[in-house]
Structures are given as C-alpha cells and as structure tokens.
Amino acid sequence: MTDNRVKDRRIVRTRSMITDALLALLQKRAYAEISIIDITEQANINRSTFYAHYIDKDDLLNKMIDEKLDRLIALGRFHQASPASTSAFNEPDPYYVALFEHLGEHDIFYRVMLDRPAAGDFNAKMQDIIKSSFFSRISNMGLDQKLQVPLDILLDYIGCSTQGVIATWLFNNRMYSPHYMALQLTRLSSLGIYSAMGIEGASTR
C-alpha cells in the first residue's frame, strides 16, 4: 500500500511538471510552435517519461483542459440547488465564491487558455459550462416559469457577461479578491442592469 502511494505521488508530481512546462511555454509562444522536445526540456525530463504519461502534446493539452472543465462542471452541480443571496446584499452567492476561488487557484491556466486558445474552442466550452450551471439552478429553483425574457437569451447573457468579467479580472492580475468579485457579481445579479446603473424606476426585487 505504501509503495502504491509513493508511486501515485510520483505520477502526480511528474504530470504536474509536464503541465506546468506546457503552460510556461504557452505564455511565450503559440501552441503550434511548441514541440515535445520543448516540453521535455522545460520540464527537465526525458521523452520516454513524457510518453509514459501522454500520447502526444494534443493528449496533454486535452487532458489539462478536461481536468479544469470537469472541475467547473462539478462546482456548478454542487451549487445547483443553492439559491442566490437575495436577502443579504453583502453576502456573496456561494457559486460565485467557489468559481472565483477556483479561478484564482489556477489563474495561469485560465489566463493562457482565455488569451491563447490552443486547441478547440476553450472560450466556448467554458461559457457553455457557466450557462449550464445557471440553467440547472433556474430549473431546480423553479424559476423557469417566472422568466421575463426567453431562457436562451438569458443564459447567453449570463455566460458572456460572466466570462467577460472573469477574463478581465485574470488579465488585470486579479486586483480584487475572489470574495470581492463574487460579491460584486452577486450584487449585479440582484440589482439587475438598469438598477445597477441607477436608472430611476428600475426594480430591485
């Protein structure tokens, strides 16, 4: 059992070195310009070690992306039944808190992926997950019959606006804390756009 734990830790450590190497390279050059040799030299490992864990660089990238997107999906599922904070204006929505804490923990990955999509359409995949998370919340909270705008338009707006705020926050080196960002998005959600702009007569219910 002890030998297996040691082996597992070594596997995790090696894969972490490889993924960190690819992320470091992606901050300097385009994905198409990066070779397996570049990755192994950056990670200070030999090619046989790389191929013991990944088929090729596409396999490496796809597994990196899938791991993070699976985590985003799990966050959405965990908070799909938790209502937004509608009564406490200074209490952030738990989903936004978990989301921004996750993004802050893996900020280099998300900055690279959002700024330089390396394979597939990462931006669209991430946005779809955000939309799916809110769709689940709307359905589970029984709000789908109370919507004042078509559901598809609402979800598009939530996905685009949330991801846009996320990208700006990451590109500005996270000048605000995850908790602060979660609170501001909660307030925007509670107020509504017109109310947040201060337009007279806008509803804040």
N, C-alpha and C positions, 0 to 999 in steps of 0.2 A: 504494500500500500504506500509506504514511504517513497519507494523508488518511482512509483507512478506519479506521485505528487511532484517529485523533483523533475521528472520528465515533462509533466504538464506545465510547470513553471518555466522550463527552458523553452518549450514550444511557444508559450505566450510571449516570452521575452524576445525570442528570435523574430516572431511575426511583428511585434511592436517595433523592433529595429528596422525591419523591412518597410513597414508602412510609414514610419517616420522619415525614412530615407526618400521615399517617393514624394511625400508631402513637401519635404525640403527642396527637392528638385523642381516640383511644380510651381514653387514660388519664384523660380528663376527662369524657367523656360516652358515651352509648350509641351504637352503630353506626347505628341508625335515625334518630338526631338529627343525623347528620353529612351535609352536602351536598357536592357537587362544589366549590361556591364556598368552603366552609370549607377543603377540602383545598388548593385552589389558593392561597388566601390564606396558609395556614400554610406552604406550600412556596415562596411568593413567585414563583409562575409564573402565566401566563395560562391560560384554559380551553382554548384551542387547543393549547397544549403538552400539557396533560393528555390530551386526546382523541387526540393523535398517538401516545400510548403505550397507552391503555386505553379500552375501550368505555364503561365506567361505573364506579361505585365498587365494584360487585359483582365486576367483572372484575379490578379492582385487588386487592381482598381475596383473591379466589380464587387469583390468581397468587402473591400473597405466601405464602399457606398452602401451595400446591402446591410452591413452591420449597423451603420448610423441610421439608415432609414427604418430598419426594424425597431430600433430604439424609439424613434419618433412615433411609430405606429403604436408601440407599447404604452408610451406616455398618453396618447390620445385615448386608448382603450381603458387605461387605469382611471382617467378623469372623465370618462364619457357620461357618467351618471352624477357627477358633482356639479351643482348649479353654480353659475357665476355669482359673484358677490353683488347682489342688487341692493342690499340694505345698508351695508357698511362701505361708504365711499373710500375709506382709507384702508380697505382690506383687499389685497390683490386676488384675482382669480387663481385658484390652485393650478389650473392647467397652464396659465401663462408663467407662473413661477417655475414649474417643472421644466417648461420649454426653454426659458431663458437660462436657467441653471445648466441645463444640458448643453445648450449652445455655447455658453461661456466656458464650460469644461473642455469642449472640443472646438474652440474658436478657430484654430489654424485650419483644421479640416474644412469647416464651413466657409471660411473666407476664401480658401483656394477653390472650392467647388462652385461657390456662387459667383466668383470673379472669373474663373477659368474653367468652365465646364470641360472636363477632359474626355468623357465618354458617355454617350447617351445624353439625355436632357435632364440633368440633375435638378435644375431650377423647377421644371415642370413636375418632376416626381415629388419633390419636397412640397411644392404648392398643393399637389393633389392630396398628400397626406394631411396637410393642415385643413383643407376643405373637408376631407373625410372625417376628421376628428370632430369638426363642428357640426357636420351632418348628423353624426351619431349623438351628439349632445342635444341637438334640436329635436331629434326623434325620441330619444329617451326621456326628455323633459316634457314631451307632449306639446311642443311649440309649433309643430309643422302645420297645424290648422289655424294658427293665430298670426301667421306671417302677413305683413303688409306689402311685401314685394315678392316676386317669384323666387322660389328657393334657389334655382340655378344662378340667378343674378346675385343673390345674397352671398352664396358660397364663393362665387368668383371674386366678389368684392373683398370678402374676409381673407381669402387666400392671397390675393395680390397685395392688399394693404399690409397684412401681417408679414409676408415675406419681404416686402419692400422696407419695412421698418427694421426687420432683422438684419438685412444686408447693410443698411446704413449704419446700424449700431456696430456691426462687426468691422466694417471698413473704417469707422472712426475710433477703432481700438477700444471699444466698449467703455466709453467715457462715463456711462451710467451703470450702476449695478444691475444685476439680473432682477432683483426685487423691485428696484425703481422702475425698470422697463415694464415689468409685469403689472405694476400698479397703474402706470400711465395708460397701457392698453386696456386695462380693466375700466378705467375712468372713461376713456374714449368709447368703449363699448356701452357703458352705462348711460352716458350723456347722449350719444348719437352725434352725428357730424354737425348738424345745424346748431344743436345746443352747445357743443364744444366751441363752435365759432362765435357764440354769443348772440345769435340771431334771435330777436325778440319773438316770443310766442312758440318757440320750439319746445317740444315735450321732453321732460327728463324722467319720465316714469320708469 
